[in-house]
Amino acid sequence: MMRPSTFILGVPLGLQAAAILTDEFHFHRRRGLPLWERRGHPLDTAAYLLPVLIAALLPFSRGALKAFAALAAFSSLLIVKDEPVHARLCAAAEHVCHAFLFMLHPLALVAIGVLWFLGGRENEFLLRGFAGAVFAFGAYQYAYWRFAAAKDRRGDEPVNNDFYDELGEGWHERRDHPVAILRAESRLRNSWVAEEIGKRLGPGGKDILDMGCGAGLLANALALAGHRVAGIDRSPKSLAVARGRDKTASVRYAKGDALKPPFPAASFDAVCAMDFLEHVEDPAAAVREAARLLRPGGLFFAYTISRNPVSWLIGIKGIERFVRNTPPRMHVYPLLIKPRELAAHGASAGLALAEMRGARPRVFHGAFWRLLRTGVVPEDFEFVWGRSKLLGYMAVFEKPKR
């Protein structure tokens, strides 16, 4: 028969299990989990399992108790990391459930510690069974949210492309917005793209398409360089700004889906996609469309952001933290593209990778530190080319001549 102490100490464990199962199988299944939670929840369970394993497998001692206490404190702190995500996504009932879990978590760990201290075969059996249950639940979490329930690799939160309509002339003028960083990138890219077109395709004006052209940061520069340029974008307000800034009055701007441009095959000598591929759900389709539109020997230029922890920390979270007025979900991590993935998209479309180079902010420069201090992007903020492709990178592909 179970001892009264074992039964009493088992109550917080039972309540915790009931709350966790309610949270997992009712709330999580109903709303689905974004990528951050799909990865974070199994991590929470693993951190909880560590002190439980110490109590279940090791004899009680002062040294083991110190390790148990440290891991228990770490686990109790770690579980609150998702609250910024929960604040946006959870209904009131789920918040109540989470609050209940946050209170039960340290109580359950204290109960586990006391059962461990009291010892006895009954408590040892209970602790080992509980450890097995936690391990099984963590394995389920990882397998279910990693494979069975993940809609696709791109996550659940859509990228925000609507804020471009709100910029107006801010495309070219605002410094208290990440669009100023885009302008700084353009100052580096535009001249290089023009030089590469001349070097690889020869002198004279070329027919060029700018996919997702926005307010014409590249298209207008290429028109000034003497090329015949078309630009396509879904934002009519951005296109109006682009037309107003076109000093040559020659760029053919059109509203439309850049994944389905209204041009026949082999219409262009070069197709450009600057800061575009990481904003679409199917970048491979965009690369295929660019290949279709290119004439034999034509060039496809793409500038995008790599997907890795460094780009997440600097390119997403760093901008959100340090640049004023950063829109929500301006970039979402699952849509970022690793260099080898972009190379594979090009190969699948029949394009040969000619060159790939990294780009980064000029860090050892006063403008970079003024940005961090003020949240405003200085006019002299610069990007430079480099070997590392951990942040932004440029790729140029060639279409075979035959």
C-alpha positions in Angstrom: 0.0 0.0 0.0 1.3 3.5 -0.9 2.7 5.4 2.0 0.8 8.7 2.8 4.0 10.7 2.2 4.5 9.2 -1.2 0.8 9.9 -2.1 1.0 13.5 -0.9 4.2 14.2 -2.7 2.9 12.6 -5.9 0.0 15.1 -6.0 1.9 18.0 -7.6 3.4 15.5 -10.1 -0.1 14.3 -11.1 -1.4 17.8 -11.4 1.6 18.8 -13.5 1.1 15.9 -15.8 -2.6 16.7 -16.2 -1.8 20.4 -17.1 1.0 19.4 -19.5 -1.2 17.0 -21.3 -4.0 19.6 -21.5 -1.6 22.1 -22.9 -0.1 19.7 -25.4 -3.1 17.8 -26.7 -5.7 20.5 -26.5 -4.2 24.0 -26.9 -1.1 23.1 -29.0 -3.0 20.9 -31.3 -5.8 23.4 -31.8 -3.6 26.4 -32.7 -0.5 24.7 -34.1 3.0 25.7 -33.1 5.4 28.1 -34.9 8.9 27.0 -35.5 10.3 28.6 -32.3 7.9 26.5 -30.1 8.3 23.3 -32.1 12.0 23.5 -31.3 11.7 25.0 -27.8 9.2 22.7 -26.1 11.3 19.5 -26.5 14.2 21.5 -25.1 12.1 22.4 -22.0 11.3 18.7 -21.5 14.9 17.7 -21.8 16.0 20.3 -19.3 13.3 19.0 -16.9 14.4 15.4 -17.4 18.0 16.1 -16.3 17.2 16.7 -12.5 14.6 13.9 -12.6 17.2 11.5 -13.9 19.6 12.5 -11.1 16.9 11.7 -8.5 15.9 8.5 -10.2 19.3 7.0 -10.9 21.8 8.4 -8.3 21.9 7.8 -4.5 21.1 10.8 -2.5 24.3 12.8 -1.5 25.3 16.4 -1.0 27.1 16.6 -4.4 24.2 15.1 -6.2 21.8 17.4 -4.4 23.8 20.5 -5.6 23.6 19.3 -9.2 19.9 18.5 -8.8 19.2 22.0 -7.4 21.2 23.8 -10.1 19.4 21.9 -12.9 16.0 22.3 -11.3 16.5 26.1 -11.1 17.7 26.2 -14.7 14.6 24.2 -15.9 12.3 26.5 -13.9 13.7 29.6 -15.6 13.9 28.1 -19.1 10.2 27.3 -19.4 9.3 31.0 -19.4 11.4 31.7 -22.5 8.4 31.3 -24.8 6.2 33.9 -23.2 6.9 36.6 -25.8 5.6 34.1 -28.4 2.7 33.1 -26.2 1.7 36.7 -25.6 0.9 37.1 -29.4 -0.6 33.7 -30.1 -2.4 32.3 -27.0 -6.0 32.7 -25.9 -6.9 33.6 -22.3 -7.5 29.9 -21.3 -4.1 28.9 -22.5 -2.5 31.7 -20.6 -4.2 30.4 -17.4 -2.9 26.9 -18.1 0.6 28.2 -18.6 0.4 30.2 -15.3 -0.7 27.0 -13.6 2.2 25.1 -15.1 4.7 27.8 -14.0 3.6 27.4 -10.4 3.5 23.6 -10.5 7.0 23.3 -12.1 9.1 24.2 -9.1 6.7 22.5 -6.7 6.9 19.2 -8.7 10.7 19.4 -8.6 10.7 20.0 -4.9 8.4 16.9 -4.5 10.8 14.9 -6.6 13.7 16.0 -4.4 11.9 15.1 -1.2 10.9 11.6 -2.6 14.6 11.2 -3.5 15.7 12.2 0.1 13.2 9.9 1.8 14.3 6.9 -0.3 12.8 3.5 -0.2 11.9 1.0 -3.0 8.5 2.5 -3.5 9.8 6.1 -4.1 12.6 4.8 -6.2 10.1 2.9 -8.4 7.9 6.1 -8.6 10.9 8.3 -9.6 12.2 5.9 -12.3 8.7 5.5 -13.7 8.2 9.2 -13.8 11.6 9.7 -15.5 10.6 7.2 -18.1 7.3 9.0 -18.7 9.1 12.4 -19.1 11.5 10.8 -21.6 8.7 9.3 -23.6 6.8 12.6 -23.6 9.9 14.4 -24.8 10.5 11.9 -27.6 6.9 12.3 -28.7 7.2 16.1 -28.7 10.3 16.0 -30.9 8.9 13.4 -33.3 5.4 14.8 -33.6 6.3 18.5 -34.1 9.4 17.8 -36.1 7.8 15.4 -38.6 4.1 14.7 -38.3 2.7 18.1 -37.6 5.1 20.5 -39.4 3.2 21.8 -42.4 6.5 22.4 -44.2 10.0 23.6 -43.5 8.9 27.2 -43.8 7.1 27.5 -40.5 3.6 28.8 -39.5 4.1 32.5 -39.3 3.9 34.2 -42.7 6.4 36.8 -43.7 5.1 40.3 -43.6 5.2 41.8 -47.1 2.4 44.4 -46.5 4.6 47.0 -44.8 6.1 48.0 -48.2 2.8 49.6 -49.2 3.1 51.9 -46.2 6.6 53.3 -46.9 5.8 55.8 -49.7 8.7 58.2 -50.2 10.2 56.6 -47.1 11.7 54.0 -49.4 14.3 56.7 -50.3 14.2 59.1 -47.4 13.5 57.3 -44.0 16.4 56.5 -41.8 14.4 55.4 -38.7 13.3 52.2 -40.5 15.1 49.1 -41.8 14.5 50.3 -45.4 17.5 52.5 -44.8 19.6 49.3 -44.4 18.2 48.1 -47.7 19.4 51.4 -49.3 22.9 50.8 -47.9 22.9 47.3 -49.4 21.8 48.7 -52.7 24.7 51.2 -52.8 27.0 48.2 -52.7 25.1 45.9 -55.0 24.0 48.3 -57.8 27.4 49.2 -59.2 28.6 45.7 -58.9 25.6 44.3 -60.8 26.2 46.9 -63.6 29.9 46.0 -63.7 29.2 42.3 -64.0 26.6 42.8 -66.7 29.2 44.8 -68.8 32.0 42.3 -68.0 30.0 39.1 -68.8 27.6 40.3 -71.5 29.7 43.0 -73.2 29.2 46.7 -73.7 25.9 48.4 -74.7 22.4 48.5 -73.2 20.8 45.2 -72.2 17.3 44.1 -71.5 17.0 43.6 -67.8 14.1 42.5 -65.5 14.0 43.4 -61.8 11.8 40.9 -60.0 10.2 42.3 -56.9 11.6 45.7 -57.8 10.0 47.7 -54.9 10.6 51.4 -55.3 13.2 51.0 -58.0 16.5 51.0 -56.0 18.1 48.8 -58.6 16.0 49.3 -61.7 16.4 53.0 -61.8 20.2 52.7 -61.3 20.5 50.2 -64.2 18.4 52.5 -66.4 20.8 55.4 -65.6 23.6 53.1 -66.7 22.0 52.8 -70.2 20.1 49.6 -69.9 16.5 48.8 -71.0 14.8 47.9 -67.7 11.5 46.4 -66.7 10.4 46.1 -63.1 7.6 44.1 -61.6 6.1 44.2 -58.1 2.9 43.5 -56.3 2.9 46.9 -54.4 1.3 49.6 -56.5 2.4 52.3 -54.0 6.0 51.2 -54.2 5.8 51.2 -58.0 4.4 54.8 -58.0 7.5 55.8 -55.9 9.7 54.0 -58.4 8.3 55.8 -61.4 8.6 59.2 -59.7 12.3 58.5 -59.0 13.1 57.2 -62.5 15.2 60.1 -63.9 15.3 58.4 -67.3 11.5 58.0 -67.5 12.3 54.8 -69.3 11.8 51.9 -66.9 8.7 49.8 -67.7 7.1 49.3 -64.3 4.2 46.8 -64.0 2.1 45.6 -61.1 2.0 41.8 -61.0 3.2 38.6 -59.4 6.9 38.3 -59.9 6.5 34.5 -59.8 4.2 34.8 -62.9 5.6 37.7 -64.9 3.7 38.6 -68.1 6.7 38.2 -70.4 7.5 35.5 -72.9 10.4 33.2 -72.6 13.9 34.4 -73.5 12.9 38.1 -73.1 15.9 39.4 -71.1 19.6 39.4 -71.0 19.6 39.6 -67.2 17.1 39.0 -64.4 17.7 40.4 -60.9 16.1 39.4 -57.6 17.3 41.7 -54.8 16.0 40.9 -51.3 13.1 39.0 -53.0 13.7 35.3 -52.7 13.4 35.3 -48.9 10.0 36.9 -49.1 8.3 34.2 -51.2 7.2 30.7 -50.1 8.7 29.0 -53.2 12.0 30.5 -54.1 12.8 27.6 -56.4 9.8 28.6 -58.6 11.2 32.1 -58.8 14.6 30.9 -59.9 12.9 28.6 -62.5 10.9 31.6 -63.8 14.0 33.7 -64.0 15.7 30.9 -66.0 12.7 30.8 -68.4 12.9 34.5 -69.0 16.6 34.6 -69.8 18.1 34.4 -73.2 20.9 31.9 -73.8 24.0 33.2 -72.1 21.9 35.5 -69.9 22.6 36.2 -66.2 20.5 35.8 -63.1 21.5 37.9 -60.1 20.1 37.1 -56.6 20.8 38.7 -53.3 19.3 37.1 -50.2 20.0 36.2 -46.6 21.5 32.9 -45.4 19.7 30.7 -42.9 21.8 30.0 -39.8 21.9 31.1 -36.1 24.2 34.1 -36.9 21.8 35.5 -39.4 18.8 34.9 -37.1 20.6 36.7 -34.3 21.9 39.7 -36.3 19.7 39.9 -39.4 16.4 39.3 -37.7 16.6 39.8 -33.9 19.4 42.4 -34.1 17.4 44.6 -36.5 14.2 44.2 -34.4 16.1 45.3 -31.3 18.3 48.1 -32.6 16.5 49.7 -35.7 13.5 51.8 -35.0 10.1 51.0 -36.5 11.0 47.5 -37.6 7.8 45.8 -38.8 6.8 42.5 -37.3 7.9 39.4 -39.3 9.8 41.5 -41.8 11.9 38.4 -42.2 11.1 35.0 -40.9 13.8 32.5 -40.2 12.4 29.5 -42.1 12.2 31.5 -45.4 15.9 32.4 -45.3 18.0 30.4 -47.9 21.3 28.7 -47.3 23.9 29.3 -50.1 23.9 25.6 -51.1 20.1 25.7 -51.3 20.2 28.6 -53.7 22.9 26.9 -55.7 20.7 23.8 -55.9 17.7 25.9 -57.1 19.8 27.3 -59.9 21.1 23.9 -61.0 17.6 22.5 -61.0 16.5 25.4 -63.3 19.4 24.8 -65.7 21.6 27.6 -64.5 25.3 27.4 -63.8 26.6 29.2 -60.7 29.2 31.7 -61.8 30.1 33.5 -58.5 28.8 33.8 -55.0 30.1 36.4 -52.5 29.1 37.4 -49.0 28.2 40.9 -47.8 28.2 42.4 -44.3 27.8 45.7 -42.6 31.0 47.7 -42.1 31.4 47.1 -38.4 34.6 49.1 -37.6 33.0 52.3 -38.6 31.3 55.1 -36.6 28.1 54.7 -38.5 27.6 51.2 -37.2 27.9 52.2 -33.6 25.7 55.3 -34.1 23.0 52.9 -35.4 23.3 50.8 -32.3 23.1 53.8 -30.0 20.2 55.7 -31.7 18.2 53.2 -33.7 18.5 55.5 -36.7 20.5 54.3 -39.8 23.2 57.0 -40.6 23.6 58.1 -44.2 27.2 56.8 -44.2 26.2 53.3 -43.0 27.9 50.9 -45.4 28.0 47.3 -46.5 31.2 45.6 -47.8 31.9 42.4 -49.7 33.5 39.6 -47.8 34.2 35.8 -47.9 31.7 34.9 -45.2 28.1 34.2 -46.4 26.6 33.9 -42.9 24.6 37.1 -43.4 23.6 38.5 -46.8 25.2 37.1 -50.0 25.0 37.7 -53.7 25.0 35.0 -56.4 25.2 35.3 -60.2 24.1 32.4 -62.4 24.6 32.0 -66.2 22.2 30.4 -68.6 24.0 28.1 -71.0 24.4 29.6 -74.5 23.2 26.3 -76.0 
